[in-house]
Amino acid sequence: MTRVLEVSALEGGYGSVQIIYGIDIHVDEGEFVTIIGPNGCGKSTFIKTIFGIATYYSGSILYRGMDVSGLRTDQLVNHGIAYVPQVDNVFPSLSVLENLQMGGNSLSQGVLAERMERSLEMFPDLRNREYDLAASLSGGERQMLAISRALISDPKFLLLDEPTAALSPLYQQQIIESIDSLRDRGITILIVEQNARLSLARSDRGYIISNGKVVHSGDAQHILTDPEIGEYFLGSTEDH
C-alpha cells in the first residue's frame, strides 16, 4: 500500500513557543485516519505544522516519498494537499459561488465550473444558497462550503481541523459521512476531531495526542472499544 504521509520526529509550535514534541504518524493511500486528544494537547498545531501554518522546527514530513518539510501552503496545494481550518474557513462577505471561485483562481473557467458543480452535488444544501452571502449560512452550511472550496483544487490528500466543532448532531453526522465518502473519489483523509467517537467510527486508524506527543495509536475500532482509552479520551462509555 502506498504511504501518502509519513511524519517522523516532528517538532513545531508558534514562533518560539514549542507545542509538539517528536510526533510520528503515517497515513496510507485511501485511509481515513483520526487524531484525537484533550483540548490544548497540540493536535491542531500538529496538522497546521504539516500544512505550513504553524512554525516548523525539525523532523521529517514525507508526502508520497517527497520531503515537504517547511514548504509554503501554496506549494503544498500544488502537490495535491488541501486543508480545511476549524475557524475563519469561509469569506463571509462573499456569496457561496464566489467562495467556491476563490478556491480555483488559477483554473480555466471550464475546469472551475466542473469542479464547482461536483462540490455542489456533494453538498446539495448549498445548491439553493448559491447566491447567498456566506455570512448568512448556518454553522453546518459554512463547514460544507469550506470543504467544498478545498475540493476545488482537486486534492488527493485532505487535512481537516475539527470539522464538526460547534455543529448540531445532525450536521456533525452529515459532515463526517460526507468526508468519509471522499475516499470514493480517491482522496485520503487525515482529520483532527473533538467528537472522537463519531470520527473514529468511520476511521481505519486513530492516534491519540497528549501534551504534544503521540501516546497511543491503533485500529480505530480498538480505540473505540478499549475501556481504559474510553475513560480518559472519549468520555465515559456509560454516557453513550
C-alpha positions in Angstrom: 0.0 0.0 0.0 1.3 3.5 -0.9 2.4 5.6 2.0 0.8 9.0 1.5 2.1 10.7 4.6 5.0 9.8 6.9 5.8 12.2 9.7 8.9 11.4 11.8 10.1 13.2 15.0 8.1 16.4 14.1 8.5 19.4 16.3 6.8 22.7 16.0 4.7 25.4 17.6 4.1 29.1 17.2 7.2 31.3 16.9 9.4 30.3 19.8 6.6 28.6 21.7 7.0 24.8 21.2 3.8 22.8 21.2 4.5 19.5 19.6 7.5 17.2 20.6 8.7 14.5 18.3 5.4 13.2 16.7 5.5 10.1 14.4 2.4 9.5 12.3 1.7 7.8 9.0 -1.3 7.7 6.6 -1.6 5.2 3.7 -3.4 5.6 0.4 -7.2 5.6 0.8 -7.2 5.7 4.6 -9.4 7.7 6.9 -7.2 8.5 10.0 -8.4 10.4 13.0 -6.3 12.3 15.6 -7.9 12.8 19.0 -6.8 14.1 22.4 -7.8 16.6 25.1 -8.1 20.3 24.4 -4.8 22.1 24.1 -2.8 18.9 23.6 -1.3 20.0 20.3 -3.3 18.1 17.8 -4.4 21.2 15.8 -0.9 22.6 15.9 0.4 19.3 14.5 -1.8 19.5 11.4 -1.1 23.2 11.0 2.7 22.4 11.1 2.2 19.9 8.3 0.4 22.5 6.2 2.9 25.3 6.8 0.7 27.4 9.1 2.3 26.7 12.4 6.1 27.0 12.8 8.1 24.0 11.7 11.1 23.3 13.9 12.5 20.0 12.9 11.7 16.5 11.8 10.6 14.9 8.6 7.4 15.3 6.6 7.2 13.0 3.6 4.3 13.2 1.2 4.3 10.3 -1.2 8.1 9.9 -0.5 8.9 13.6 -1.2 10.2 15.8 1.6 7.7 18.6 2.1 9.0 19.8 5.5 8.6 23.5 5.9 7.1 24.1 2.4 4.7 27.0 1.9 0.9 26.3 1.8 0.6 27.2 -1.9 3.4 24.7 -2.7 1.6 22.0 -0.7 -1.6 22.7 -2.6 0.2 22.3 -5.9 1.3 18.9 -4.7 -2.3 17.8 -4.1 -2.7 18.6 -0.4 -5.7 20.6 0.9 -6.5 21.9 4.4 -9.8 22.9 6.0 -9.3 25.0 9.1 -11.7 25.0 12.1 -12.5 28.7 12.1 -12.3 31.5 9.6 -12.7 29.0 6.8 -15.0 31.0 4.5 -15.2 34.5 3.3 -18.4 35.8 5.0 -18.8 38.9 2.7 -18.8 36.7 -0.5 -21.6 34.5 -1.9 -21.4 30.7 -1.8 -20.4 30.7 -5.5 -17.8 33.4 -5.0 -16.3 31.4 -2.2 -16.0 28.4 -4.4 -14.4 30.5 -7.2 -11.8 31.7 -4.7 -10.7 28.1 -4.4 -9.8 27.9 -8.1 -8.5 31.3 -9.2 -5.8 29.7 -11.3 -8.1 27.3 -13.1 -9.7 27.7 -16.5 -13.4 28.7 -16.5 -14.4 25.2 -17.8 -12.4 23.3 -15.2 -13.6 25.6 -12.4 -17.2 25.2 -13.4 -16.9 21.5 -13.5 -15.3 21.3 -10.0 -17.8 23.7 -8.6 -20.6 21.6 -9.9 -19.1 18.4 -8.3 -18.8 20.2 -5.0 -22.5 21.3 -5.1 -23.5 17.8 -5.9 -21.8 16.6 -2.8 -23.5 19.2 -0.6 -27.0 19.8 -2.1 -27.9 22.0 0.9 -25.7 24.7 -0.7 -27.4 24.4 -4.1 -30.3 26.6 -3.0 -27.9 29.1 -1.3 -25.6 29.7 -4.3 -26.1 33.5 -4.3 -26.5 34.0 -0.6 -23.6 35.5 1.4 -21.6 33.0 3.4 -22.3 35.1 6.5 -26.0 34.0 6.3 -25.2 30.3 6.3 -25.6 28.1 9.4 -22.6 26.6 11.0 -23.1 23.3 9.2 -23.6 25.0 5.9 -20.4 27.0 6.4 -18.4 23.9 7.1 -19.9 22.3 3.9 -18.8 25.4 2.0 -15.3 25.3 3.5 -14.9 21.6 2.5 -16.3 22.3 -1.0 -13.8 25.1 -1.5 -10.9 22.9 -0.5 -12.1 20.3 -3.1 -11.9 22.9 -5.9 -8.1 22.3 -6.1 -8.8 18.6 -6.7 -6.7 17.4 -3.8 -5.6 13.8 -3.2 -4.9 14.3 0.5 -7.2 16.3 2.7 -6.4 17.6 6.2 -9.3 18.8 8.4 -9.2 20.5 11.7 -12.2 19.7 13.9 -14.8 20.0 11.1 -17.8 19.2 13.4 -16.9 21.6 16.2 -20.0 23.5 17.5 -22.3 21.9 15.0 -25.7 20.2 15.7 -25.6 16.4 16.0 -27.4 16.2 12.6 -24.8 18.3 10.9 -22.0 16.5 12.7 -23.2 13.2 11.3 -23.7 14.6 7.8 -20.3 16.2 7.7 -18.4 13.1 8.8 -20.4 11.0 6.3 -19.5 13.4 3.5 -15.8 13.4 4.5 -15.8 9.6 4.5 -17.4 9.5 1.1 -14.5 11.4 -0.4 -12.5 8.2 -0.3 -14.6 7.1 -3.2 -13.1 10.0 -5.1 -9.6 8.7 -4.3 -8.9 11.2 -1.5 -7.0 10.2 1.6 -8.2 11.8 4.9 -6.4 12.9 8.0 -8.7 14.6 10.5 -8.3 16.2 13.9 -11.6 15.8 15.7 -13.0 16.7 19.1 -16.0 14.4 18.6 -13.8 11.3 18.8 -16.5 8.6 18.8 -18.2 10.0 15.7 -15.0 10.2 13.6 -13.3 7.0 14.9 -16.5 5.1 13.9 -15.7 6.0 10.3 -11.9 5.7 10.6 -9.4 3.0 9.7 -6.9 4.0 12.4 -6.5 6.6 15.1 -3.8 8.4 17.1 -4.1 9.9 20.5 -2.0 13.0 21.2 -1.4 14.3 24.7 1.0 17.1 25.8 2.3 17.4 22.3 3.2 13.7 21.9 1.5 10.6 20.5 0.6 8.5 23.5 -1.3 5.8 21.7 -2.2 4.6 18.1 -4.0 1.7 16.7 -7.0 0.3 14.9 -9.9 2.8 15.2 -12.4 0.1 16.5 -9.9 -1.0 19.1 -9.6 2.6 20.4 -13.3 2.9 20.5 -13.8 -0.3 22.5 -10.8 -0.2 24.8 -12.4 0.8 28.2 -9.2 2.4 29.5 -8.8 4.6 26.5 -12.5 5.4 26.5 -12.5 6.6 30.1 -9.7 9.1 29.5 -10.1 10.3 26.0 -13.6 9.5 24.7 -15.7 10.3 27.7 -17.3 7.8 29.9 -18.8 4.9 28.0 -21.8 4.9 30.3 -22.9 8.2 28.6 -23.2 6.5 25.2 
